[in-house]
């Protein structure tokens, strides 16, 4: 096989792999939507107590101090304060 033909073949394989990935993702999202509609799929339980984060913030603590006190990441603190 010549170099151009090999590259074309590999490109086609990549297209088919991407297509299959998209199909799999669609089927997964459909399954999750159906499970949520039935009340079976609840998602992951919250691991961060957002009320505790807000209480510490109201006491004047900064994001870094809150993260250190609760042993969570700063980004998690900011997400908890947004919601």
Residue pairs with C-beta under 8 A, 6 or more apart in sequence:
1 9
32 41
35 41
48 70
48 72
48 76
48 80
49 70
50 80
50 83
52 70
53 66
53 70
53 77
53 80
53 81
54 80
54 81
56 65
56 66
56 69
56 70
57 66
57 81
61 69
63 74
63 77
63 78
63 81
64 74
66 77
67 73
67 74
67 76
67 77
70 77
